[in-house]
Amino acid sequence: MKIEELRQRINDIDQELVRLLELRFQVVKEIGAYKKEHNLPILDEKREKEVLAMRKQQVLNKEDWPHYEHLFKEIMKVSKKLEV
């Protein structure tokens, strides 16, 4: 496979990632509104640990988990900012 084809595959994947992140962030904003309405805290450390544990189970190559963990922690960090 040529480098251009590989790069196009990456571009296609990135496009899908953006679409999925947009969906996720919309739901995050809805959660933020719910939490405000019900006087719930933004930070839920127990929930964050549960999410990371669930995602770790999904990763096939466990050696890659630190990279996924970093990404999910960043996504959660951005999500908390969007909930406010």
C-alpha positions in Angstrom: 0.0 0.0 0.0 1.3 3.5 -0.9 1.9 6.1 1.7 -0.9 8.3 0.2 -3.4 5.5 0.7 -2.3 5.0 4.3 -2.6 8.7 5.0 -6.1 8.7 3.5 -7.0 5.9 5.8 -5.8 7.9 8.7 -7.8 10.9 7.5 -10.9 8.8 7.2 -10.4 7.5 10.7 -9.8 11.0 12.1 -13.0 12.2 10.5 -14.9 9.5 12.2 -13.2 10.3 15.5 -14.3 13.9 15.2 -17.9 12.8 14.5 -17.9 10.6 17.6 -16.3 13.2 19.8 -18.9 15.7 18.7 -21.6 13.2 19.8 -19.9 12.6 23.1 -19.4 16.2 23.9 -23.1 16.9 23.2 -24.1 14.3 25.7 -21.5 15.6 28.1 -23.2 19.0 27.9 -26.5 17.4 28.6 -25.0 15.7 31.7 -23.6 19.0 32.8 -27.1 20.6 32.6 -28.6 17.7 34.5 -25.9 17.9 37.2 -26.5 21.7 37.6 -30.3 21.2 37.8 -29.9 18.5 40.5 -27.0 20.2 42.4 -24.6 17.3 41.6 -20.8 17.7 41.5 -19.0 17.8 38.2 -16.2 15.5 39.4 -17.1 11.9 40.0 -13.8 10.1 40.6 -15.5 6.7 41.1 -17.2 7.0 37.7 -14.0 8.0 36.0 -12.2 4.9 37.4 -15.1 2.8 36.3 -14.9 4.3 32.8 -11.1 3.7 32.5 -11.6 0.1 33.7 -14.2 -0.6 31.1 -12.1 0.9 28.4 -9.1 -1.1 29.5 -11.1 -4.3 29.1 -11.8 -3.3 25.5 -8.2 -2.8 24.4 -6.9 -5.9 22.7 -3.2 -5.2 23.0 -2.8 -4.4 26.7 0.7 -3.1 26.1 -0.9 -0.2 24.3 -3.2 0.6 27.3 -1.0 3.5 28.6 -1.6 5.4 25.4 -5.3 4.8 25.5 -5.4 5.7 29.2 -3.7 9.0 28.4 -6.2 9.8 25.6 -9.3 8.9 27.8 -8.0 11.0 30.7 -7.6 13.9 28.3 -11.1 13.4 26.9 -12.5 13.3 30.4 -10.6 16.4 31.3 -12.1 18.3 28.3 -15.5 16.8 29.2 -15.4 18.2 32.7 -14.8 21.6 31.3 -17.8 21.2 29.0 -20.0 20.2 31.9 -19.5 23.5 33.6 
